[in-house]
Amino acid sequence: MRGGGLLVAGTTSDAGKSVVTAGICRWLVRQGIKVAPFKGQNMSLNSFVTREGAEIGRAQAMQAQAARVEPTALMNPVLLKPGSDRSSQVVLMGRPVGELSARGYHGGRQKELFEPVLGCLEELRSTYDAVICEGAGSPAEINLRRTDIVNMGIARAAELPVVVVGDIDRGGVFAQFFGTTALLAPEDQRLIAGYLVNKFRGDVTLLEPGLDMLHGLTGRRTFGVLPYAHGLGIDEEDGLRVSLRGAVRESVVAPPVGEDVLRVAVCAVPLMSNFTDVDALAAEPGVVVRFVDRAEELVDADLVVVPGTRGTVKALAWLRERGLADAIARRAAEGRPVLGICGGFQALSEHIEDEVESKAGSVAGLGLLPVRVRFAVEKTLARPVGEALGERVEGYEIHHGVADVHGGEPFLDGCRVGAVWGTHWHGSLESDGFRRAFLREVATAAGRRFVPAPDTSFGALREEQLDRLGDLIEEHADTDALLRLIETGPPEGLPFVPPGAP
Protein backbone atom coordinates (compact mmCIF):
# COMPACT_ATOMS: atom_id res chain seq x y z
CA MET A 1 0.00 0.00 0.00
CA ARG A 2 1.32 3.46 -0.93
CA GLY A 3 1.35 5.98 1.93
CA GLY A 4 0.29 9.59 1.68
CA GLY A 5 2.63 12.49 1.19
CA LEU A 6 3.16 16.23 1.30
CA LEU A 7 5.90 18.55 0.03
CA VAL A 8 6.81 21.51 2.24
CA ALA A 9 8.28 24.14 -0.08
CA GLY A 10 9.47 27.63 0.78
CA THR A 11 9.40 31.06 -0.78
CA THR A 12 13.12 31.40 0.04
CA SER A 13 15.97 29.51 1.64
CA ASP A 14 15.64 29.60 5.44
CA ALA A 15 11.90 30.32 5.27
CA GLY A 16 11.35 27.55 7.84
CA LYS A 17 10.93 24.42 5.69
CA SER A 18 13.07 22.27 7.99
CA VAL A 19 11.26 23.21 11.20
CA VAL A 20 7.80 22.96 9.61
CA THR A 21 8.65 19.53 8.20
CA ALA A 22 9.91 18.41 11.61
CA GLY A 23 6.86 19.88 13.33
CA ILE A 24 4.45 18.07 11.01
CA CYS A 25 6.38 14.82 11.54
CA ARG A 26 6.20 15.17 15.33
CA TRP A 27 2.49 16.09 15.22
CA LEU A 28 1.68 13.11 12.97
CA VAL A 29 3.58 10.56 15.06
CA ARG A 30 1.75 11.81 18.16
CA GLN A 31 -1.48 10.94 16.31
CA GLY A 32 -0.26 7.36 15.90
CA ILE A 33 0.67 7.81 12.22
CA LYS A 34 3.85 6.13 11.00
CA VAL A 35 5.71 8.95 9.25
CA ALA A 36 9.11 9.57 7.67
CA PRO A 37 10.87 12.72 6.41
CA PHE A 38 12.40 13.05 2.94
CA LYS A 39 14.54 15.56 1.09
CA GLY A 40 15.62 14.48 -2.38
CA GLN A 41 18.59 16.82 -2.57
CA ASN A 42 20.17 18.78 0.25
CA MET A 43 23.06 21.25 0.21
CA SER A 44 24.68 21.43 3.62
CA LEU A 45 27.94 21.14 5.49
CA ASN A 46 26.08 19.84 8.54
CA SER A 47 25.73 16.10 8.08
CA PHE A 48 25.17 12.95 10.10
CA VAL A 49 26.06 9.26 9.83
CA THR A 50 23.23 6.73 9.94
CA ARG A 51 23.57 3.34 11.60
CA GLU A 52 24.23 1.72 8.23
CA GLY A 53 27.17 4.09 7.71
CA ALA A 54 25.53 6.52 5.27
CA GLU A 55 26.05 10.29 5.32
CA ILE A 56 22.89 12.43 5.19
CA GLY A 57 21.98 16.01 6.10
CA ARG A 58 21.63 16.68 9.82
CA ALA A 59 18.28 18.35 9.19
CA GLN A 60 16.88 15.04 7.91
CA ALA A 61 18.37 13.20 10.90
CA MET A 62 16.63 15.73 13.16
CA GLN A 63 13.36 15.26 11.26
CA ALA A 64 13.68 11.48 11.63
CA GLN A 65 14.04 11.99 15.37
CA ALA A 66 10.93 14.17 15.27
CA ALA A 67 9.17 11.26 13.53
CA ARG A 68 10.64 8.82 16.09
CA VAL A 69 12.23 6.67 13.40
CA GLU A 70 15.81 5.71 12.64
CA PRO A 71 17.34 7.93 9.92
CA THR A 72 18.42 6.21 6.71
CA ALA A 73 19.98 7.20 3.39
CA LEU A 74 16.54 6.90 1.77
CA MET A 75 15.53 10.08 3.57
CA ASN A 76 18.23 12.20 1.86
CA PRO A 77 19.54 10.36 -1.22
CA VAL A 78 21.55 13.31 -2.58
CA LEU A 79 23.69 15.52 -0.34
CA LEU A 80 25.85 18.31 -1.77
CA LYS A 81 28.75 19.45 0.44
CA PRO A 82 30.22 22.74 -0.82
CA GLY A 83 34.00 22.89 -1.13
CA SER A 84 34.02 26.37 -2.66
CA ASP A 85 31.60 28.89 -4.13
CA ARG A 86 31.51 26.88 -7.35
CA SER A 87 31.91 23.20 -6.52
CA SER A 88 30.53 20.57 -4.15
CA GLN A 89 31.15 16.99 -3.21
CA VAL A 90 28.21 14.88 -4.34
CA VAL A 91 27.10 12.26 -1.80
CA LEU A 92 24.71 9.68 -3.29
CA MET A 93 22.90 7.26 -1.00
CA GLY A 94 25.28 8.18 1.79
CA ARG A 95 28.54 7.75 -0.14
CA PRO A 96 30.69 10.36 -1.95
CA VAL A 97 30.71 9.84 -5.72
CA GLY A 98 32.77 12.81 -6.84
CA GLU A 99 33.29 16.56 -6.91
CA LEU A 100 31.29 18.62 -9.39
CA SER A 101 30.99 22.27 -10.34
CA ALA A 102 27.55 23.82 -10.05
CA ARG A 103 27.40 24.02 -13.84
CA GLY A 104 28.40 20.37 -14.21
CA TYR A 105 25.82 19.25 -11.66
CA HIS A 106 22.89 21.25 -13.01
CA GLY A 107 24.07 20.70 -16.57
CA GLY A 108 23.50 16.97 -16.55
CA ARG A 109 24.33 14.98 -13.45
CA GLN A 110 21.33 16.21 -11.48
CA LYS A 111 18.93 14.96 -14.15
CA GLU A 112 20.55 11.50 -13.99
CA LEU A 113 19.73 11.34 -10.28
CA PHE A 114 16.02 11.93 -10.72
CA GLU A 115 15.01 8.27 -10.98
CA PRO A 116 17.10 7.14 -7.96
CA VAL A 117 15.64 10.01 -5.89
CA LEU A 118 12.09 9.19 -6.94
CA GLY A 119 12.75 5.52 -6.18
CA CYS A 120 13.79 6.39 -2.62
CA LEU A 121 10.61 8.39 -2.09
CA GLU A 122 8.45 5.56 -3.42
CA GLU A 123 10.23 3.04 -1.19
CA LEU A 124 9.50 5.23 1.85
CA ARG A 125 5.86 5.62 0.79
CA SER A 126 5.52 1.84 0.56
CA THR A 127 6.76 1.53 4.17
CA TYR A 128 5.21 4.50 5.97
CA ASP A 129 1.68 5.86 6.32
CA ALA A 130 2.93 9.31 5.37
CA VAL A 131 6.12 10.89 3.99
CA ILE A 132 6.69 14.61 4.63
CA CYS A 133 9.06 15.95 1.99
CA GLU A 134 11.11 19.11 2.32
CA GLY A 135 11.91 21.23 -0.72
CA ALA A 136 15.06 23.29 -1.25
CA GLY A 137 15.39 27.01 -1.79
CA SER A 138 12.31 28.07 -3.76
CA PRO A 139 10.17 26.07 -6.21
CA ALA A 140 10.09 29.17 -8.45
CA GLU A 141 13.80 29.03 -9.37
CA ILE A 142 12.89 29.15 -13.05
CA ASN A 143 16.50 28.79 -14.19
CA LEU A 144 16.75 25.38 -12.50
CA ARG A 145 13.27 23.93 -13.09
CA ARG A 146 14.30 21.74 -16.03
CA THR A 147 16.59 19.60 -13.88
CA ASP A 148 14.76 19.95 -10.55
CA ILE A 149 14.71 16.82 -8.37
CA VAL A 150 13.73 18.33 -5.02
CA ASN A 151 10.84 20.79 -5.53
CA MET A 152 8.15 20.68 -8.23
CA GLY A 153 9.99 18.02 -10.22
CA ILE A 154 9.55 15.46 -7.47
CA ALA A 155 6.08 16.81 -6.53
CA ARG A 156 4.79 16.38 -10.08
CA ALA A 157 6.30 12.93 -10.53
CA ALA A 158 4.90 11.68 -7.20
CA GLU A 159 1.63 13.66 -7.42
CA LEU A 160 2.34 15.39 -4.09
CA PRO A 161 0.32 18.33 -2.76
CA VAL A 162 2.55 21.30 -1.92
CA VAL A 163 2.32 23.76 0.95
CA VAL A 164 4.52 26.85 0.55
CA VAL A 165 6.09 28.33 3.71
CA GLY A 166 6.92 32.05 3.90
CA ASP A 167 8.92 33.90 6.56
CA ILE A 168 6.83 36.96 7.41
CA ASP A 169 9.49 38.26 9.81
CA ARG A 170 11.53 39.28 6.76
CA GLY A 171 8.60 41.16 5.24
CA GLY A 172 6.98 40.84 1.82
CA VAL A 173 5.37 37.48 2.44
CA PHE A 174 2.24 38.18 0.35
CA ALA A 175 4.33 39.10 -2.69
CA GLN A 176 6.45 35.98 -2.08
CA PHE A 177 3.42 33.68 -1.99
CA PHE A 178 1.81 35.25 -5.06
CA GLY A 179 5.03 35.48 -7.05
CA THR A 180 6.09 31.93 -6.23
CA THR A 181 2.76 30.60 -7.50
CA ALA A 182 2.57 32.87 -10.55
CA LEU A 183 6.03 31.83 -11.80
CA LEU A 184 5.10 28.15 -12.00
CA ALA A 185 3.80 26.30 -15.05
CA PRO A 186 0.12 25.24 -14.95
CA GLU A 187 1.15 21.61 -14.37
CA ASP A 188 3.06 22.70 -11.27
CA GLN A 189 0.53 25.26 -10.04
CA ARG A 190 -2.18 22.62 -9.79
CA LEU A 191 -0.13 21.01 -6.99
CA ILE A 192 0.24 24.20 -4.91
CA ALA A 193 -2.50 23.62 -2.33
CA GLY A 194 -1.84 26.72 -0.25
CA TYR A 195 0.43 28.57 2.14
CA LEU A 196 1.78 28.57 5.68
CA VAL A 197 2.96 31.80 7.31
CA ASN A 198 6.00 31.39 9.57
CA LYS A 199 7.52 33.61 12.29
CA PHE A 200 4.56 35.95 12.80
CA ARG A 201 4.72 38.51 15.60
CA GLY A 202 1.67 40.44 16.82
CA ASP A 203 -2.09 40.29 16.45
CA VAL A 204 -3.11 37.72 13.83
CA THR A 205 -6.43 39.47 13.22
CA LEU A 206 -4.47 42.29 11.56
CA LEU A 207 -3.05 39.76 9.11
CA GLU A 208 -6.32 38.03 8.23
CA PRO A 209 -7.57 40.60 5.67
CA GLY A 210 -4.35 40.10 3.72
CA LEU A 211 -4.80 36.33 3.82
CA ASP A 212 -8.34 36.75 2.51
CA MET A 213 -7.08 38.94 -0.34
CA LEU A 214 -4.36 36.40 -1.13
CA HIS A 215 -7.04 33.71 -1.34
CA GLY A 216 -9.00 35.89 -3.73
CA LEU A 217 -5.94 36.45 -5.92
CA THR A 218 -4.71 32.86 -6.03
CA GLY A 219 -7.69 30.69 -5.12
CA ARG A 220 -5.53 29.09 -2.43
CA ARG A 221 -5.98 29.17 1.31
CA THR A 222 -3.50 29.67 4.11
CA PHE A 223 -3.22 26.59 6.32
CA GLY A 224 -1.90 28.40 9.37
CA VAL A 225 0.03 31.29 10.88
CA LEU A 226 2.89 30.06 13.05
CA PRO A 227 4.06 32.55 15.69
CA TYR A 228 7.70 33.56 16.07
CA ALA A 229 9.11 30.95 18.45
CA HIS A 230 12.12 31.94 20.52
CA GLY A 231 15.00 29.57 21.18
CA LEU A 232 14.01 26.65 18.99
CA GLY A 233 16.77 24.06 19.27
CA ILE A 234 17.00 22.37 15.88
CA ASP A 235 19.81 21.34 13.59
CA GLU A 236 20.32 23.97 10.92
CA GLU A 237 21.36 23.13 7.40
CA ASP A 238 24.04 25.77 7.14
CA GLY A 239 25.26 29.19 8.21
CA LEU A 240 26.16 30.56 11.64
CA ARG A 241 22.81 29.79 13.24
CA VAL A 242 23.42 27.43 16.12
CA SER A 243 20.32 26.22 17.81
CA LEU A 244 21.38 26.37 21.46
CA ARG A 245 24.09 28.96 21.24
CA GLY A 246 24.52 30.50 24.66
CA ALA A 247 25.16 34.23 24.49
CA VAL A 248 22.77 34.87 21.64
CA ARG A 249 20.19 32.29 22.63
CA GLU A 250 16.80 33.87 23.07
CA SER A 251 15.28 31.33 25.44
CA VAL A 252 15.46 31.58 29.22
CA VAL A 253 18.63 29.91 30.50
CA ALA A 254 19.07 28.53 34.00
CA PRO A 255 21.72 30.32 36.10
CA PRO A 256 25.11 28.65 36.59
CA VAL A 257 25.39 26.09 39.35
CA GLY A 258 28.83 27.30 40.44
CA GLU A 259 30.17 30.80 41.06
CA ASP A 260 31.55 31.32 37.55
CA VAL A 261 30.43 30.92 33.96
CA LEU A 262 32.56 29.31 31.27
CA ARG A 263 33.19 31.28 28.08
CA VAL A 264 33.62 29.22 24.91
CA ALA A 265 34.97 30.78 21.71
CA VAL A 266 34.38 28.82 18.50
CA CYS A 267 36.63 29.79 15.58
CA ALA A 268 34.35 30.52 12.61
CA VAL A 269 36.61 28.78 10.09
CA PRO A 270 35.76 28.75 6.36
CA LEU A 271 33.52 25.90 5.18
CA MET A 272 32.68 25.14 8.81
CA SER A 273 30.88 21.81 9.12
CA ASN A 274 28.87 20.28 11.92
CA PHE A 275 28.98 23.39 14.07
CA THR A 276 26.07 21.70 15.87
CA ASP A 277 28.81 20.00 17.92
CA VAL A 278 28.79 23.00 20.28
CA ASP A 279 25.02 22.92 20.82
CA ALA A 280 25.50 20.57 23.75
CA LEU A 281 27.95 22.98 25.38
CA ALA A 282 25.56 25.90 24.99
CA ALA A 283 22.77 23.81 26.53
CA GLU A 284 24.66 23.73 29.83
CA PRO A 285 23.63 26.37 32.41
CA GLY A 286 26.49 28.82 32.79
CA VAL A 287 28.25 28.02 29.50
CA VAL A 288 28.37 30.97 27.10
CA VAL A 289 29.19 30.08 23.49
CA ARG A 290 30.04 32.55 20.75
CA PHE A 291 31.61 32.41 17.29
CA VAL A 292 34.76 34.46 16.74
CA ASP A 293 36.98 35.50 13.85
CA ARG A 294 39.54 37.76 15.55
CA ALA A 295 42.49 36.87 17.78
CA GLU A 296 41.55 39.38 20.49
CA GLU A 297 38.24 37.54 20.96
CA LEU A 298 40.15 34.55 22.34
CA VAL A 299 41.70 36.49 25.21
CA ASP A 300 38.89 36.01 27.73
CA ALA A 301 37.80 32.57 26.48
CA ASP A 302 38.07 29.67 28.88
CA LEU A 303 37.86 27.18 26.02
CA VAL A 304 38.64 27.65 22.34
CA VAL A 305 37.04 25.21 19.90
CA VAL A 306 38.42 24.71 16.40
CA PRO A 307 35.44 23.02 14.75
CA GLY A 308 35.03 20.75 11.76
CA THR A 309 35.53 22.08 8.25
CA ARG A 310 35.20 20.84 4.68
CA GLY A 311 38.52 22.59 3.94
CA THR A 312 41.20 21.88 6.55
CA VAL A 313 44.03 23.50 4.57
CA LYS A 314 41.89 26.54 3.79
CA ALA A 315 40.94 26.80 7.48
CA LEU A 316 44.62 26.65 8.47
CA ALA A 317 45.48 29.51 6.13
CA TRP A 318 42.54 31.52 7.51
CA LEU A 319 43.64 30.93 11.12
CA ARG A 320 47.14 32.12 10.26
CA GLU A 321 46.04 35.16 8.25
CA ARG A 322 43.86 36.41 11.10
CA GLY A 323 46.39 35.84 13.87
CA LEU A 324 44.18 33.17 15.45
CA ALA A 325 46.84 30.48 14.93
CA ASP A 326 49.38 32.40 17.04
CA ALA A 327 46.75 33.14 19.68
CA ILE A 328 45.83 29.45 19.91
CA ALA A 329 49.51 28.48 20.15
CA ARG A 330 50.01 30.96 23.02
CA ARG A 331 47.01 29.46 24.80
CA ALA A 332 48.46 25.97 24.46
CA ALA A 333 51.82 27.12 25.84
CA GLU A 334 50.05 28.67 28.81
CA GLY A 335 48.05 25.48 29.51
CA ARG A 336 44.71 27.08 28.55
CA PRO A 337 42.12 24.72 27.01
CA VAL A 338 41.78 24.14 23.26
CA LEU A 339 39.57 21.50 21.60
CA GLY A 340 39.90 20.50 17.95
CA ILE A 341 37.09 18.50 16.34
CA CYS A 342 37.53 16.66 13.02
CA GLY A 343 39.02 19.27 10.63
CA GLY A 344 39.92 21.33 13.69
CA PHE A 345 41.77 18.32 15.12
CA GLN A 346 43.64 17.97 11.83
CA ALA A 347 44.58 21.67 11.96
CA LEU A 348 46.20 21.13 15.38
CA SER A 349 48.45 18.38 13.96
CA GLU A 350 52.14 18.62 13.08
CA HIS A 351 51.80 17.91 9.38
CA ILE A 352 49.12 17.37 6.73
CA GLU A 353 49.54 15.54 3.44
CA ASP A 354 46.56 16.42 1.24
CA GLU A 355 46.27 15.36 -2.38
CA VAL A 356 42.51 14.81 -2.06
CA GLU A 357 40.56 17.69 -0.53
CA SER A 358 42.69 20.78 -1.30
CA LYS A 359 45.34 19.01 -3.42
CA ALA A 360 47.87 21.27 -1.67
CA GLY A 361 50.31 18.45 -0.92
CA SER A 362 52.46 18.91 2.19
CA VAL A 363 51.20 21.54 4.62
CA ALA A 364 52.42 22.33 8.13
CA GLY A 365 49.79 22.09 10.84
CA LEU A 366 49.75 24.19 14.00
CA GLY A 367 51.99 21.61 15.69
CA LEU A 368 50.07 21.45 18.96
CA LEU A 369 49.39 17.70 18.89
CA PRO A 370 51.74 14.81 17.96
CA VAL A 371 49.70 13.81 14.94
CA ARG A 372 50.37 13.49 11.22
CA VAL A 373 47.41 13.53 8.85
CA ARG A 374 47.16 11.96 5.40
CA PHE A 375 44.06 12.53 3.29
CA ALA A 376 42.61 9.35 1.79
CA VAL A 377 40.31 9.10 -1.21
CA GLU A 378 37.97 6.86 0.78
CA LYS A 379 35.85 8.81 3.28
CA THR A 380 35.59 7.47 6.83
CA LEU A 381 31.93 7.21 7.87
CA ALA A 382 31.37 5.60 11.25
CA ARG A 383 29.35 5.64 14.48
CA PRO A 384 31.99 4.89 17.14
CA VAL A 385 31.39 4.21 20.81
CA GLY A 386 34.15 4.49 23.40
CA GLU A 387 35.23 5.89 26.74
CA ALA A 388 37.02 9.06 27.79
CA LEU A 389 37.53 10.76 31.15
CA GLY A 390 35.93 7.70 32.73
CA GLU A 391 32.65 8.16 30.86
CA ARG A 392 30.94 6.39 27.96
CA VAL A 393 30.98 8.40 24.73
CA GLU A 394 29.08 8.05 21.44
CA GLY A 395 29.93 9.98 18.30
CA TYR A 396 30.07 9.88 14.54
CA GLU A 397 32.93 10.31 12.05
CA ILE A 398 32.89 12.01 8.63
CA HIS A 399 36.37 12.70 7.25
CA HIS A 400 38.92 11.96 4.53
CA GLY A 401 41.90 12.69 6.79
CA VAL A 402 43.57 9.70 8.43
CA ALA A 403 45.38 10.59 11.66
CA ASP A 404 48.63 8.92 12.74
CA VAL A 405 48.81 9.65 16.47
CA HIS A 406 52.32 9.11 17.85
CA GLY A 407 52.23 10.61 21.30
CA GLY A 408 50.20 12.33 23.98
CA GLU A 409 47.48 10.78 26.11
CA PRO A 410 44.73 8.84 24.28
CA PHE A 411 41.53 10.83 23.82
CA LEU A 412 38.76 9.05 21.91
CA ASP A 413 40.38 8.39 18.49
CA GLY A 414 42.83 11.30 18.92
CA CYS A 415 45.00 12.52 21.74
CA ARG A 416 45.54 15.09 24.45
CA VAL A 417 48.63 17.08 25.33
CA GLY A 418 48.18 19.22 28.42
CA ALA A 419 45.03 21.27 27.92
CA VAL A 420 44.88 20.64 24.15
CA TRP A 421 42.47 17.92 23.01
CA GLY A 422 41.81 16.61 19.52
CA THR A 423 39.38 14.06 18.05
CA HIS A 424 37.63 13.22 14.79
CA TRP A 425 34.44 12.38 16.69
CA HIS A 426 31.51 14.68 16.08
CA GLY A 427 28.66 14.60 18.59
CA SER A 428 30.76 13.40 21.52
CA LEU A 429 29.65 16.32 23.70
CA GLU A 430 26.05 15.12 23.46
CA SER A 431 27.04 12.31 25.86
CA ASP A 432 25.99 13.91 29.13
CA GLY A 433 28.44 12.29 31.54
CA PHE A 434 31.42 12.88 29.26
CA ARG A 435 30.42 16.50 28.62
CA ARG A 436 30.24 17.20 32.35
CA ALA A 437 33.63 15.54 32.96
CA PHE A 438 35.17 17.51 30.09
CA LEU A 439 33.77 20.82 31.38
CA ARG A 440 35.16 20.08 34.83
CA GLU A 441 38.60 19.61 33.25
CA VAL A 442 38.21 22.85 31.31
CA ALA A 443 37.11 24.76 34.42
CA THR A 444 40.10 23.46 36.39
CA ALA A 445 42.58 24.37 33.64
CA ALA A 446 40.96 27.79 33.19
CA GLY A 447 40.90 28.50 36.92
CA ARG A 448 37.13 28.97 36.94
CA ARG A 449 34.79 28.05 39.79
CA PHE A 450 32.35 26.59 37.31
CA VAL A 451 30.30 23.52 38.21
CA PRO A 452 28.40 21.56 35.52
CA ALA A 453 24.72 21.10 36.26
CA PRO A 454 24.21 17.52 37.51
CA ASP A 455 21.03 16.84 35.56
CA THR A 456 21.30 18.45 32.10
CA SER A 457 20.20 15.90 29.51
CA PHE A 458 20.90 17.00 25.96
CA GLY A 459 18.66 14.24 24.61
CA ALA A 460 15.76 15.38 26.79
CA LEU A 461 16.28 19.00 25.73
CA ARG A 462 16.20 17.95 22.08
CA GLU A 463 12.96 16.04 22.65
CA GLU A 464 11.43 19.08 24.34
CA GLN A 465 12.33 21.24 21.35
CA LEU A 466 10.87 18.73 18.89
CA ASP A 467 7.69 18.62 20.94
CA ARG A 468 7.55 22.43 20.74
CA LEU A 469 7.67 22.13 16.95
CA GLY A 470 4.82 19.64 17.07
CA ASP A 471 2.88 22.00 19.35
CA LEU A 472 3.32 24.87 16.87
CA ILE A 473 1.67 22.80 14.14
CA GLU A 474 -1.06 21.43 16.40
CA GLU A 475 -1.98 24.81 17.88
CA HIS A 476 -1.55 27.15 14.92
CA ALA A 477 -2.15 25.15 11.73
CA ASP A 478 -5.32 23.61 10.32
CA THR A 479 -4.23 20.06 11.03
CA ASP A 480 -7.44 18.50 9.71
CA ALA A 481 -6.86 20.17 6.35
CA LEU A 482 -3.20 19.19 6.31
CA LEU A 483 -4.10 15.58 7.05
CA ARG A 484 -6.63 15.57 4.19
CA LEU A 485 -3.92 16.81 1.84
CA ILE A 486 -1.53 14.09 2.99
CA GLU A 487 -4.14 11.37 2.59
CA THR A 488 -5.96 12.46 -0.59
CA GLY A 489 -3.44 14.50 -2.58
CA PRO A 490 -3.74 17.87 -4.35
CA PRO A 491 -7.17 19.54 -4.28
CA GLU A 492 -9.14 19.59 -7.53
CA GLY A 493 -9.95 22.74 -9.45
CA LEU A 494 -7.21 25.08 -8.23
CA PRO A 495 -7.10 28.11 -10.56
CA PHE A 496 -4.14 29.10 -12.73
CA VAL A 497 -2.39 32.29 -11.65
CA PRO A 498 -0.84 34.11 -14.62
CA PRO A 499 1.68 34.55 -16.13
CA GLY A 500 3.07 31.08 -15.35
CA ALA A 501 6.59 29.88 -16.13
CA PRO A 502 8.41 31.90 -18.82
VENGIGI-V760909 format. One record per run of one state. SS is the DSSP state (a for helix, b for strand, c for the rest). FROM is the first residue (numbers start at 1). TO is the last residue. If there is no record, write none. Layout:
BEGIN
ss: <SS | SS>
from: <FROM | FROM>
to: <TO | TO>
END
This chain:
BEGIN
ss: <c | b | c | a | c | b | c | b | c | b | c | b | a | c | a | c | b | c | b | c | b | a | c | a | c | b | c | a | c | a | c | b | a | c | a | c | a | c | b | c | a | c | b | c | a | c | b | c | b | c | a | c | b | c | a | c | b | c | b | c | a | c | a | c | b | c | a | c | b | c | b | c | b | c | b | c | b | c | b | c | b | c | b | c | b | c | b | c | a | c | a | c | a | b | c | a | c>
from: <1 | 4 | 11 | 17 | 31 | 35 | 39 | 41 | 44 | 47 | 50 | 55 | 58 | 67 | 73 | 77 | 78 | 83 | 87 | 93 | 95 | 102 | 113 | 114 | 128 | 130 | 135 | 145 | 148 | 152 | 159 | 161 | 168 | 171 | 173 | 183 | 186 | 190 | 192 | 201 | 204 | 219 | 221 | 228 | 246 | 249 | 262 | 268 | 272 | 274 | 275 | 283 | 287 | 293 | 295 | 299 | 303 | 307 | 308 | 310 | 312 | 322 | 324 | 334 | 338 | 342 | 343 | 348 | 351 | 355 | 361 | 365 | 371 | 383 | 385 | 389 | 391 | 395 | 396 | 406 | 409 | 412 | 414 | 418 | 420 | 424 | 426 | 427 | 428 | 431 | 432 | 447 | 458 | 477 | 478 | 479 | 489>
to: <3 | 10 | 16 | 30 | 34 | 38 | 40 | 43 | 46 | 49 | 54 | 57 | 66 | 72 | 76 | 77 | 82 | 86 | 92 | 94 | 101 | 112 | 113 | 127 | 129 | 134 | 144 | 147 | 151 | 158 | 160 | 167 | 170 | 172 | 182 | 185 | 189 | 191 | 200 | 203 | 218 | 220 | 227 | 245 | 248 | 261 | 267 | 271 | 273 | 274 | 282 | 286 | 292 | 294 | 298 | 302 | 306 | 307 | 309 | 311 | 321 | 323 | 333 | 337 | 341 | 342 | 347 | 350 | 354 | 360 | 364 | 370 | 382 | 384 | 388 | 390 | 394 | 395 | 405 | 408 | 411 | 413 | 417 | 419 | 423 | 425 | 426 | 427 | 430 | 431 | 446 | 457 | 476 | 477 | 478 | 488 | 502>
END
